Amino acid sequence: MFIGSGYVGLTSSILMSYLGHKVVCVDNDQKKIDTLNNGILPIYEPKLDEYLQHAIERQKIKFTTNYDLVNFQDIQAIFITVSTPQQASGEADLSNVYDVIGKICNLISQDCLLVIKSTVPPTSCSKMIKYLKEKGYNIDIAVNPEFLREGSAVEDFLNPDRIVIGINDQESEKILKKVYLPITSKGVQILSTDLVTAELIKYASNGFLATKIVFINEMADLCEKINANIKDLSHGVGLDQRIGQKFLNAGPGFGGSCFPKDTLALDALVQNYQLNSHLLKAVIKSNEMRPFAMVNKIEAILSNDLRDKNITILGLTYKAGTDDIRCSPAIEIIKILLSKGSNIKAFDPAGMSNASEYLSNERLLFTDLATNSLMLFKDTDAIVITTGWPEFIELDWSMILNLVRVPVIVDLRNILNPEKIRAIGFQYYSIGS
Ligand code: UGA
């Protein structure tokens, strides 16, 4: 059983049923549950809709808002996948997790294992066990952090680099190893640790990846000053197997619902223990300043004057392959440009509806590329690529050249080929070269 049907909950529940398990997925959002029962995914995640259809057709999955409709005696493991949002202090807010535990503790059988898949700060699970004991319940809790990325969630879930489980006893380990057998039998490693270490592995992984991105972004700034090339630099550094090629793409900063929140929570945790630690604060600060640095770059290209400039923004989501705009650098960049008096036309292949619900301004126009490319590029003073959607590479740039007022492209994701785009007639600026 899964409780919470966000990105992680939906992907894992649907794919668990694909692996052969019978799954019930509970969420308190009736609209979402109705959509799912009609075979429609409420999120954009490539390929996941096919797996949803498959699960529904084979009657391997049920979606409900009502715990009374669940036969708890049949359930061996309950995965809690509700959100753990950020509080003002930076710490994670666990009230959703406690809400769920409070609701189900008197419904579940003694043999049922409670698995925390939501990202929870280290020591949370042992506190939950204590809380349950104090209420008179002797329920086992395990932790099973998820490492899937939005946009490649299906592939990441079915072929992970590793599966991490934090357990208190052998019985919990046995249950989780059985659940994941279809994946581990293909050679994927399952790592069992104690609860607190598994909790920390999740934060440390996200913290390290976020640090890697900030490091390469700062190297890109240095490259621009000394005429070095960031793509070659990333490649050359990444060829060292101790470093690796992945997560060395310079850009407008990291966003999404995980890295910004988890780096803050990890820093808050470190500070709680009064450790002499400075790295995470610097990572957070550097990333928060990144959209401002990107706007300064655009401003310098446009003769240090952004007032009344027409800017076309390509990309609203925090990365390609998702409709998620949470903590998206693109959104931050738009807000700063608007505050400096620019007029914005913006397009994204998947994030338009989320962005237009979140952001409105009389100088901001969301414009569909397919139906209105003329409008999107006409009289533009600069085209800024803020999200690395592959479809932007394939645009008819020669046609676009004829529409714009000034042929400037600022590619904050380094996705275009500089030689080709300059040959067409654009002034092309990228990150770190
Ligand atoms: C991240 C982790 O990669 C997952 O392992 C983890 O499960 C997930 O958070 C989570 O905690 O739930 P996600 O936020 O979906 O996944 O996206 P990523 O692909 O990691 O990208 C995060 C941000 O970093 C994006 O804004 C992306 O554009 C940026 N990024 C990534 C770069 O700027 N450069 C890179 O080289 C890689």
Residues whose N, C-alpha, C, O or C-beta is under 5 A from the ligand:
A	BS01	UGA	E146 F147 L148 R149 E150 I213 F247 L248 N249 G251 G253 F254 G255 G256 C258 F259 Y318 K319
